[in-house]
Amino acid sequence: MRLEQAIFTSVRSERLDGYQLAARSSGVSDELAKELTSWGPAHDSLWRNQPGTTSVNFHSLADGRYCTSLTTLSGAEYSGRGGGRVYTQMIVIAAEDLERFAGDPFLVLRALTASGRLLVYDHVPGELPSLPLIGRAGTFHVEWAEPLIETVGAETIAELAEAGTSDTPITVITDQQPERLFQVVLHQLTLAERMQISLTTGLKPSSRRPFKFTVVPDDPQLVRQSTRMNQGRVIEAVAVNSDSTSRQRQTALRTR
Protein backbone atom coordinates (compact mmCIF):
# COMPACT_ATOMS: atom_id res chain seq x y z
CA MET A 1 0.00 0.00 0.00
CA ARG A 2 1.08 3.60 -0.58
CA LEU A 3 -0.02 6.59 1.44
CA GLU A 4 -0.43 10.18 0.34
CA GLN A 5 1.23 12.88 2.44
CA ALA A 6 1.43 16.63 2.90
CA ILE A 7 3.46 19.10 4.98
CA PHE A 8 1.89 22.05 6.77
CA THR A 9 4.33 24.64 8.10
CA SER A 10 5.62 28.20 7.81
CA VAL A 11 7.26 29.00 4.47
CA ARG A 12 7.70 31.83 1.99
CA SER A 13 6.27 30.74 -1.34
CA GLU A 14 5.20 32.16 -4.68
CA ARG A 15 1.57 32.07 -3.57
CA LEU A 16 1.77 33.42 -0.03
CA ASP A 17 3.95 33.72 3.05
CA GLY A 18 3.29 32.09 6.39
CA TYR A 19 1.64 28.86 7.52
CA GLN A 20 0.23 26.86 4.64
CA LEU A 21 0.14 23.43 3.03
CA ALA A 22 3.69 23.81 1.79
CA ALA A 23 3.96 20.53 -0.14
CA ARG A 24 1.88 17.49 -1.02
CA SER A 25 2.12 14.24 -2.93
CA SER A 26 0.41 13.93 -6.30
CA GLY A 27 -2.59 12.02 -4.90
CA VAL A 28 -3.66 14.91 -2.64
CA SER A 29 -6.40 16.70 -4.58
CA ASP A 30 -7.15 20.40 -4.27
CA GLU A 31 -10.27 19.55 -2.26
CA LEU A 32 -8.34 17.32 0.14
CA ALA A 33 -5.57 19.94 0.39
CA LYS A 34 -8.15 22.48 1.51
CA GLU A 35 -9.46 20.10 4.18
CA LEU A 36 -5.95 19.29 5.45
CA THR A 37 -5.16 23.01 5.59
CA SER A 38 -8.15 23.57 7.89
CA TRP A 39 -6.62 21.13 10.42
CA GLY A 40 -3.08 22.52 10.12
CA PRO A 41 -1.56 23.89 13.36
CA ALA A 42 0.16 27.27 13.04
CA HIS A 43 2.27 29.49 15.31
CA ASP A 44 2.02 28.80 19.06
CA SER A 45 -0.26 25.78 18.55
CA LEU A 46 1.65 23.47 20.90
CA TRP A 47 1.30 23.55 24.68
CA ARG A 48 5.06 23.11 25.14
CA ASN A 49 7.49 25.52 23.52
CA GLN A 50 10.72 23.52 23.73
CA PRO A 51 12.51 22.57 20.48
CA GLY A 52 11.79 18.96 19.59
CA THR A 53 8.35 18.97 21.22
CA THR A 54 5.99 16.69 19.29
CA SER A 55 2.29 15.95 19.06
CA VAL A 56 0.56 12.96 17.45
CA ASN A 57 -2.77 13.86 15.88
CA PHE A 58 -5.51 11.76 14.30
CA HIS A 59 -8.89 12.49 12.70
CA SER A 60 -11.18 11.30 9.93
CA LEU A 61 -11.54 12.96 6.53
CA ALA A 62 -14.65 13.79 4.53
CA ASP A 63 -13.89 11.19 1.83
CA GLY A 64 -13.82 8.30 4.34
CA ARG A 65 -10.05 8.20 4.72
CA TYR A 66 -8.10 9.27 7.80
CA CYS A 67 -5.28 11.66 8.58
CA THR A 68 -2.63 10.76 11.12
CA SER A 69 0.03 13.40 11.61
CA LEU A 70 3.11 14.29 13.60
CA THR A 71 3.61 17.91 14.64
CA THR A 72 7.14 18.92 15.64
CA LEU A 73 8.56 22.20 16.94
CA SER A 74 11.68 22.42 14.80
CA GLY A 75 13.73 25.31 13.44
CA ALA A 76 12.69 28.93 13.07
CA GLU A 77 9.82 30.49 11.14
CA TYR A 78 10.89 32.26 7.95
CA SER A 79 9.71 35.58 9.44
CA GLY A 80 12.07 35.33 12.41
CA ARG A 81 9.18 35.45 14.85
CA GLY A 82 10.05 33.81 18.15
CA GLY A 83 8.62 30.56 19.45
CA GLY A 84 9.91 28.18 16.79
CA ARG A 85 8.51 26.68 13.61
CA VAL A 86 5.51 24.38 13.98
CA TYR A 87 5.99 21.63 11.38
CA THR A 88 3.36 18.97 10.64
CA GLN A 89 3.74 15.94 8.38
CA MET A 90 0.27 14.68 7.47
CA ILE A 91 -0.32 11.10 6.34
CA VAL A 92 -3.54 10.13 4.53
CA ILE A 93 -4.57 6.51 5.03
CA ALA A 94 -7.55 4.53 3.72
CA ALA A 95 -9.89 2.81 6.20
CA GLU A 96 -8.90 -0.70 5.07
CA ASP A 97 -5.21 0.11 5.48
CA LEU A 98 -5.78 1.59 8.93
CA GLU A 99 -7.67 -1.59 9.88
CA ARG A 100 -4.54 -3.61 9.03
CA PHE A 101 -2.90 -1.67 11.87
CA ALA A 102 -5.77 -2.35 14.28
CA GLY A 103 -7.24 1.12 13.76
CA ASP A 104 -4.30 2.45 15.78
CA PRO A 105 -2.66 5.62 14.37
CA PHE A 106 0.28 5.25 16.75
CA LEU A 107 1.18 1.92 15.13
CA VAL A 108 1.02 3.52 11.67
CA LEU A 109 3.41 6.29 12.71
CA ARG A 110 5.69 3.79 14.41
CA ALA A 111 5.94 1.77 11.18
CA LEU A 112 6.67 4.90 9.14
CA THR A 113 9.28 6.04 11.65
CA ALA A 114 11.00 2.65 11.56
CA SER A 115 11.26 2.87 7.77
CA GLY A 116 12.61 6.43 7.88
CA ARG A 117 9.53 7.99 6.25
CA LEU A 118 8.85 10.71 8.83
CA LEU A 119 11.14 13.63 8.00
CA VAL A 120 11.47 17.24 9.07
CA TYR A 121 12.85 19.24 6.14
CA ASP A 122 14.77 22.45 6.78
CA HIS A 123 13.72 23.50 3.29
CA VAL A 124 10.45 21.91 2.24
CA PRO A 125 10.66 20.39 -1.28
CA GLY A 126 8.21 21.41 -3.96
CA GLU A 127 6.83 17.89 -4.38
CA LEU A 128 6.52 14.89 -2.07
CA PRO A 129 6.37 11.18 -2.93
CA SER A 130 3.63 8.85 -1.77
CA LEU A 131 4.87 6.58 1.03
CA PRO A 132 4.95 2.78 1.24
CA LEU A 133 3.48 1.27 4.41
CA ILE A 134 4.70 -2.24 5.04
CA GLY A 135 3.31 -4.84 7.42
CA ARG A 136 0.38 -4.96 9.76
CA ALA A 137 -0.34 -4.85 13.49
CA GLY A 138 0.27 -7.96 15.51
CA THR A 139 -2.12 -9.41 18.04
CA PHE A 140 -2.89 -7.04 20.90
CA HIS A 141 -1.15 -8.17 24.09
CA VAL A 142 -2.79 -6.83 27.21
CA GLU A 143 0.49 -7.21 29.11
CA TRP A 144 2.02 -4.05 27.61
CA ALA A 145 -0.94 -2.00 28.84
CA GLU A 146 -1.02 -3.39 32.36
CA PRO A 147 1.71 -1.16 33.91
CA LEU A 148 -0.04 2.04 32.82
CA ILE A 149 -3.49 0.74 33.82
CA GLU A 150 -2.08 -0.09 37.24
CA THR A 151 -0.46 3.36 37.49
CA VAL A 152 -3.54 5.49 36.74
CA GLY A 153 -6.15 2.97 37.84
CA ALA A 154 -8.46 0.68 35.89
CA GLU A 155 -11.45 2.88 36.74
CA THR A 156 -9.83 5.89 35.07
CA ILE A 157 -9.02 3.91 31.91
CA ALA A 158 -12.59 2.61 31.84
CA GLU A 159 -13.90 6.16 32.30
CA LEU A 160 -11.82 7.41 29.38
CA ALA A 161 -12.90 4.51 27.17
CA GLU A 162 -16.57 5.08 27.99
CA ALA A 163 -16.16 8.81 27.33
CA GLY A 164 -14.68 7.97 23.94
CA THR A 165 -18.02 6.56 22.81
CA SER A 166 -19.94 9.70 23.80
CA ASP A 167 -20.51 12.86 21.78
CA THR A 168 -18.73 15.08 24.31
CA PRO A 169 -15.21 16.48 23.76
CA ILE A 170 -12.79 15.24 26.42
CA THR A 171 -9.91 17.21 27.94
CA VAL A 172 -7.41 14.95 29.71
CA ILE A 173 -5.10 16.06 32.50
CA THR A 174 -2.28 13.55 32.88
CA ASP A 175 1.21 13.11 34.27
CA GLN A 176 1.72 10.10 32.01
CA GLN A 177 3.00 9.94 28.44
CA PRO A 178 -0.11 10.96 26.44
CA GLU A 179 0.75 8.74 23.46
CA ARG A 180 0.88 5.65 25.64
CA LEU A 181 -2.23 6.64 27.57
CA PHE A 182 -4.34 7.20 24.46
CA GLN A 183 -3.08 4.01 22.86
CA VAL A 184 -4.15 2.01 25.91
CA VAL A 185 -7.56 3.69 25.84
CA LEU A 186 -8.00 2.97 22.11
CA HIS A 187 -7.45 -0.72 22.70
CA GLN A 188 -10.26 -0.83 25.27
CA LEU A 189 -12.65 -0.06 22.39
CA THR A 190 -13.90 -2.14 19.50
CA LEU A 191 -12.26 -1.57 16.11
CA ALA A 192 -15.32 0.33 14.88
CA GLU A 193 -15.33 2.59 17.96
CA ARG A 194 -11.58 3.11 17.71
CA MET A 195 -11.87 4.44 14.18
CA GLN A 196 -14.44 7.02 15.26
CA ILE A 197 -11.99 8.65 17.69
CA SER A 198 -10.02 11.82 16.97
CA LEU A 199 -7.18 12.92 19.23
CA THR A 200 -4.15 15.09 19.75
CA THR A 201 -1.40 14.54 22.31
CA GLY A 202 0.00 18.07 22.39
CA LEU A 203 -1.93 20.69 20.39
CA LYS A 204 -3.89 23.45 22.09
CA PRO A 205 -7.67 23.35 21.56
CA SER A 206 -8.95 25.19 18.51
CA SER A 207 -12.35 25.50 16.86
CA ARG A 208 -10.57 24.66 13.59
CA ARG A 209 -9.44 21.31 15.00
CA PRO A 210 -12.38 19.69 16.86
CA PHE A 211 -10.55 16.70 18.34
CA LYS A 212 -12.45 14.28 20.58
CA PHE A 213 -9.51 13.85 22.99
CA THR A 214 -7.08 16.63 23.86
CA VAL A 215 -4.46 16.94 26.60
CA VAL A 216 -3.92 19.99 28.79
CA PRO A 217 -1.03 20.67 31.20
CA ASP A 218 -1.70 20.30 34.92
CA ASP A 219 -2.45 23.99 35.47
CA PRO A 220 -5.90 25.25 36.65
CA GLN A 221 -5.88 28.35 34.43
CA LEU A 222 -4.99 26.34 31.33
CA VAL A 223 -7.61 23.72 32.20
CA ARG A 224 -10.30 26.42 32.40
CA GLN A 225 -9.10 27.92 29.12
CA SER A 226 -9.21 24.52 27.44
CA THR A 227 -12.66 23.59 28.71
CA ARG A 228 -14.08 26.97 27.65
CA MET A 229 -12.84 26.26 24.15
CA ASN A 230 -13.93 22.61 24.04
CA GLN A 231 -17.08 23.04 26.15
CA GLY A 232 -16.65 19.44 27.16
CA ARG A 233 -15.61 17.25 30.02
CA VAL A 234 -12.34 17.06 31.98
CA ILE A 235 -10.95 13.70 33.09
CA GLU A 236 -7.84 13.38 35.23
CA ALA A 237 -5.53 10.45 34.47
CA VAL A 238 -2.62 10.70 36.89
CA ALA A 239 -0.69 8.21 38.99
CA VAL A 240 -2.87 7.00 41.83
CA ASN A 241 -0.16 7.92 44.35
CA SER A 242 0.08 11.52 43.10
CA ASP A 243 -0.17 14.36 45.59
CA SER A 244 -3.73 14.32 46.97
CA THR A 245 -3.96 18.12 47.09
CA SER A 246 -3.24 18.34 43.36
CA ARG A 247 -5.80 15.63 42.66
CA GLN A 248 -8.48 17.36 44.72
CA ARG A 249 -7.79 20.69 43.01
CA GLN A 250 -8.13 19.21 39.54
CA THR A 251 -11.13 17.10 40.47
CA ALA A 252 -12.94 20.30 41.42
CA LEU A 253 -12.45 21.48 37.83
CA ARG A 254 -14.16 18.47 36.22
CA THR A 255 -17.31 19.07 34.21
CA ARG A 256 -19.78 16.26 33.89
C-alpha positions as CSV (number, residue, x, y, z in Angstrom):
1,M,0.0,0.0,0.0
2,R,1.1,3.6,-0.6
3,L,0.0,6.6,1.4
4,E,-0.4,10.2,0.3
5,Q,1.2,12.9,2.4
6,A,1.4,16.6,2.9
7,I,3.5,19.1,5.0
8,F,1.9,22.1,6.8
9,T,4.3,24.6,8.1
10,S,5.6,28.2,7.8
11,V,7.3,29.0,4.5
12,R,7.7,31.8,2.0
13,S,6.3,30.7,-1.3
14,E,5.2,32.2,-4.7
15,R,1.6,32.1,-3.6
16,L,1.8,33.4,0.0
17,D,4.0,33.7,3.1
18,G,3.3,32.1,6.4
19,Y,1.6,28.9,7.5
20,Q,0.2,26.9,4.6
21,L,0.1,23.4,3.0
22,A,3.7,23.8,1.8
23,A,4.0,20.5,-0.1
24,R,1.9,17.5,-1.0
25,S,2.1,14.2,-2.9
26,S,0.4,13.9,-6.3
27,G,-2.6,12.0,-4.9
28,V,-3.7,14.9,-2.6
29,S,-6.4,16.7,-4.6
30,D,-7.1,20.4,-4.3
31,E,-10.3,19.5,-2.3
32,L,-8.3,17.3,0.1
33,A,-5.6,19.9,0.4
34,K,-8.1,22.5,1.5
35,E,-9.5,20.1,4.2
36,L,-6.0,19.3,5.5
37,T,-5.2,23.0,5.6
38,S,-8.1,23.6,7.9
39,W,-6.6,21.1,10.4
40,G,-3.1,22.5,10.1
41,P,-1.6,23.9,13.4
42,A,0.2,27.3,13.0
43,H,2.3,29.5,15.3
44,D,2.0,28.8,19.1
45,S,-0.3,25.8,18.6
46,L,1.7,23.5,20.9
47,W,1.3,23.5,24.7
48,R,5.1,23.1,25.1
49,N,7.5,25.5,23.5
50,Q,10.7,23.5,23.7
51,P,12.5,22.6,20.5
52,G,11.8,19.0,19.6
53,T,8.4,19.0,21.2
54,T,6.0,16.7,19.3
55,S,2.3,15.9,19.1
56,V,0.6,13.0,17.5
57,N,-2.8,13.9,15.9
58,F,-5.5,11.8,14.3
59,H,-8.9,12.5,12.7
60,S,-11.2,11.3,9.9
61,L,-11.5,13.0,6.5
62,A,-14.6,13.8,4.5
63,D,-13.9,11.2,1.8
64,G,-13.8,8.3,4.3
65,R,-10.0,8.2,4.7
66,Y,-8.1,9.3,7.8
67,C,-5.3,11.7,8.6
68,T,-2.6,10.8,11.1
69,S,0.0,13.4,11.6
70,L,3.1,14.3,13.6
71,T,3.6,17.9,14.6
72,T,7.1,18.9,15.6
73,L,8.6,22.2,16.9
74,S,11.7,22.4,14.8
75,G,13.7,25.3,13.4
76,A,12.7,28.9,13.1
77,E,9.8,30.5,11.1
78,Y,10.9,32.3,7.9
79,S,9.7,35.6,9.4
80,G,12.1,35.3,12.4
81,R,9.2,35.5,14.8
82,G,10.1,33.8,18.2
83,G,8.6,30.6,19.4
84,G,9.9,28.2,16.8
85,R,8.5,26.7,13.6
86,V,5.5,24.4,14.0
87,Y,6.0,21.6,11.4
88,T,3.4,19.0,10.6
89,Q,3.7,15.9,8.4
90,M,0.3,14.7,7.5
91,I,-0.3,11.1,6.3
92,V,-3.5,10.1,4.5
93,I,-4.6,6.5,5.0
94,A,-7.6,4.5,3.7
95,A,-9.9,2.8,6.2
96,E,-8.9,-0.7,5.1
97,D,-5.2,0.1,5.5
98,L,-5.8,1.6,8.9
99,E,-7.7,-1.6,9.9
100,R,-4.5,-3.6,9.0
101,F,-2.9,-1.7,11.9
102,A,-5.8,-2.4,14.3
103,G,-7.2,1.1,13.8
104,D,-4.3,2.5,15.8
105,P,-2.7,5.6,14.4
106,F,0.3,5.2,16.8
107,L,1.2,1.9,15.1
108,V,1.0,3.5,11.7
109,L,3.4,6.3,12.7
110,R,5.7,3.8,14.4
111,A,5.9,1.8,11.2
112,L,6.7,4.9,9.1
113,T,9.3,6.0,11.7
114,A,11.0,2.6,11.6
115,S,11.3,2.9,7.8
116,G,12.6,6.4,7.9
117,R,9.5,8.0,6.3
118,L,8.8,10.7,8.8
119,L,11.1,13.6,8.0
120,V,11.5,17.2,9.1
121,Y,12.9,19.2,6.1
122,D,14.8,22.4,6.8
123,H,13.7,23.5,3.3
124,V,10.4,21.9,2.2
125,P,10.7,20.4,-1.3
126,G,8.2,21.4,-4.0
127,E,6.8,17.9,-4.4
128,L,6.5,14.9,-2.1
129,P,6.4,11.2,-2.9
130,S,3.6,8.9,-1.8
131,L,4.9,6.6,1.0
132,P,5.0,2.8,1.2
133,L,3.5,1.3,4.4
134,I,4.7,-2.2,5.0
135,G,3.3,-4.8,7.4
136,R,0.4,-5.0,9.8
137,A,-0.3,-4.8,13.5
138,G,0.3,-8.0,15.5
139,T,-2.1,-9.4,18.0
140,F,-2.9,-7.0,20.9
141,H,-1.2,-8.2,24.1
142,V,-2.8,-6.8,27.2
143,E,0.5,-7.2,29.1
144,W,2.0,-4.0,27.6
145,A,-0.9,-2.0,28.8
146,E,-1.0,-3.4,32.4
147,P,1.7,-1.2,33.9
148,L,0.0,2.0,32.8
149,I,-3.5,0.7,33.8
150,E,-2.1,-0.1,37.2
151,T,-0.5,3.4,37.5
152,V,-3.5,5.5,36.7
153,G,-6.1,3.0,37.8
154,A,-8.5,0.7,35.9
155,E,-11.4,2.9,36.7
156,T,-9.8,5.9,35.1
157,I,-9.0,3.9,31.9
158,A,-12.6,2.6,31.8
159,E,-13.9,6.2,32.3
160,L,-11.8,7.4,29.4
161,A,-12.9,4.5,27.2
162,E,-16.6,5.1,28.0
163,A,-16.2,8.8,27.3
164,G,-14.7,8.0,23.9
165,T,-18.0,6.6,22.8
166,S,-19.9,9.7,23.8
167,D,-20.5,12.9,21.8
168,T,-18.7,15.1,24.3
169,P,-15.2,16.5,23.8
170,I,-12.8,15.2,26.4
171,T,-9.9,17.2,27.9
172,V,-7.4,14.9,29.7
173,I,-5.1,16.1,32.5
174,T,-2.3,13.6,32.9
175,D,1.2,13.1,34.3
176,Q,1.7,10.1,32.0
177,Q,3.0,9.9,28.4
178,P,-0.1,11.0,26.4
179,E,0.8,8.7,23.5
180,R,0.9,5.6,25.6
181,L,-2.2,6.6,27.6
182,F,-4.3,7.2,24.5
183,Q,-3.1,4.0,22.9
184,V,-4.2,2.0,25.9
185,V,-7.6,3.7,25.8
186,L,-8.0,3.0,22.1
187,H,-7.4,-0.7,22.7
188,Q,-10.3,-0.8,25.3
189,L,-12.6,-0.1,22.4
190,T,-13.9,-2.1,19.5
191,L,-12.3,-1.6,16.1
192,A,-15.3,0.3,14.9
193,E,-15.3,2.6,18.0
194,R,-11.6,3.1,17.7
195,M,-11.9,4.4,14.2
196,Q,-14.4,7.0,15.3
197,I,-12.0,8.6,17.7
198,S,-10.0,11.8,17.0
199,L,-7.2,12.9,19.2
200,T,-4.1,15.1,19.8
201,T,-1.4,14.5,22.3
202,G,0.0,18.1,22.4
203,L,-1.9,20.7,20.4
204,K,-3.9,23.4,22.1
205,P,-7.7,23.3,21.6
206,S,-9.0,25.2,18.5
207,S,-12.4,25.5,16.9
208,R,-10.6,24.7,13.6
209,R,-9.4,21.3,15.0
210,P,-12.4,19.7,16.9
211,F,-10.6,16.7,18.3
212,K,-12.4,14.3,20.6
213,F,-9.5,13.9,23.0
214,T,-7.1,16.6,23.9
215,V,-4.5,16.9,26.6
216,V,-3.9,20.0,28.8
217,P,-1.0,20.7,31.2
218,D,-1.7,20.3,34.9
219,D,-2.5,24.0,35.5
220,P,-5.9,25.2,36.7
221,Q,-5.9,28.3,34.4
222,L,-5.0,26.3,31.3
223,V,-7.6,23.7,32.2
224,R,-10.3,26.4,32.4
225,Q,-9.1,27.9,29.1
226,S,-9.2,24.5,27.4
227,T,-12.7,23.6,28.7
228,R,-14.1,27.0,27.6
229,M,-12.8,26.3,24.2
230,N,-13.9,22.6,24.0
231,Q,-17.1,23.0,26.1
232,G,-16.6,19.4,27.2
233,R,-15.6,17.3,30.0
234,V,-12.3,17.1,32.0
235,I,-10.9,13.7,33.1
236,E,-7.8,13.4,35.2
237,A,-5.5,10.5,34.5
238,V,-2.6,10.7,36.9
239,A,-0.7,8.2,39.0
240,V,-2.9,7.0,41.8
241,N,-0.2,7.9,44.3
242,S,0.1,11.5,43.1
243,D,-0.2,14.4,45.6
244,S,-3.7,14.3,47.0
245,T,-4.0,18.1,47.1
246,S,-3.2,18.3,43.4
247,R,-5.8,15.6,42.7
248,Q,-8.5,17.4,44.7
249,R,-7.8,20.7,43.0
250,Q,-8.1,19.2,39.5
251,T,-11.1,17.1,40.5
252,A,-12.9,20.3,41.4
253,L,-12.5,21.5,37.8
254,R,-14.2,18.5,36.2
255,T,-17.3,19.1,34.2
256,R,-19.8,16.3,33.9
